[in-house]
Amino acid sequence: MRLWITGYRSYELNVFKKDDPKIEVLKNVLKGLLVQKIEEGLEWVISGGQLGIEQWSVEVALELQKEYPELKVAMILPYSDFEKKWQDDKQLTFNLLKEKVNFFANASSEPYKTPLQLKNWQHFMLQHTDQMSLIYDPEFEGKTKYDYNMAKKYQENHDYAIDLIDMDQLQTSANDYFERKSENDLH
């Protein structure tokens, strides 16, 4: 099984610092999702390189490789020079992830020129994955809506599962996570 993971960008979640507690919760959600998928036969985690859910999912998948060495991780970007306009620290994090994944590629070898490159990337991702998991809530739109809408359209003619983790599920996960954490701190 090849899984495309995407979701909100960090700024869409109001996450601007590496030590934001929301990241801890989101990574916990991603870990739970990936472990469940591994038990269902997950072989490849495939994501883009966007700041936020995509990079955090790559980090979590790489961490899970210690426990599940058969798990492979790929980062596939829509175009070259993807991270060019980011701040230096974000470029550094991106480049470190790029070096650690099992596979890295650009869907287009050209730098960004046209929105068609993004559409072509979406098609590539859909054709090279068996299902998609999104940390995304259609009631709280973000840039992920384009991937979600494209996947729903693709699903009309293909056997392609789409898992959505919405804001209610995230809030429940956050409550559970912090409750467990405070219980552990008490012991």
Rosetta blueprint (number, residue, H / E / L):
1 M L
2 R E
3 L E
4 W E
5 I E
6 T E
7 G E
8 Y L
9 R E
10 S H
11 Y H
12 E H
13 L H
14 N L
15 V L
16 F L
17 K L
18 K L
19 D L
20 D L
21 P H
22 K H
23 I H
24 E H
25 V H
26 L H
27 K H
28 N H
29 V H
30 L H
31 K H
32 G H
33 L H
34 L H
35 V H
36 Q H
37 K H
38 I H
39 E H
40 E L
41 G L
42 L L
43 E L
44 W E
45 V E
46 I E
47 S E
48 G L
49 G L
50 Q L
51 L L
52 G E
53 I H
54 E H
55 Q H
56 W H
57 S H
58 V H
59 E H
60 V H
61 A H
62 L H
63 E H
64 L H
65 Q L
66 K L
67 E L
68 Y L
69 P L
70 E L
71 L L
72 K E
73 V E
74 A E
75 M E
76 I E
77 L E
78 P L
79 Y L
80 S E
81 D L
82 F L
83 E L
84 K L
85 K L
86 W L
87 Q L
88 D H
89 D H
90 K H
91 Q H
92 L H
93 T H
94 F H
95 N H
96 L H
97 L H
98 K H
99 E H
100 K H
101 V L
102 N L
103 F E
104 F E
105 A E
106 N E
107 A L
108 S L
109 S L
110 E L
111 P E
112 Y L
113 K L
114 T L
115 P H
116 L H
117 Q H
118 L H
119 K H
120 N H
121 W H
122 Q H
123 H H
124 F H
125 M H
126 L H
127 Q H
128 H L
129 T L
130 D L
131 Q E
132 M E
133 S E
134 L E
135 I E
136 Y L
137 D L
138 P L
139 E L
140 F L
141 E L
142 G L
143 K L
144 T H
145 K H
146 Y H
147 D H
148 Y H
149 N H
150 M H
151 A H
152 K H
153 K H
154 Y H
155 Q H
156 E L
157 N L
158 H L
159 D L
160 Y L
161 A E
162 I E
163 D E
164 L E
165 I E
166 D L
167 M H
168 D H
169 Q H
170 L H
171 Q H
172 T H
173 S H
174 A H
175 N H
176 D H
177 Y H
178 F H
179 E H
180 R H
181 K H
182 S H
183 E H
184 N H
185 D H
186 L H
187 H L
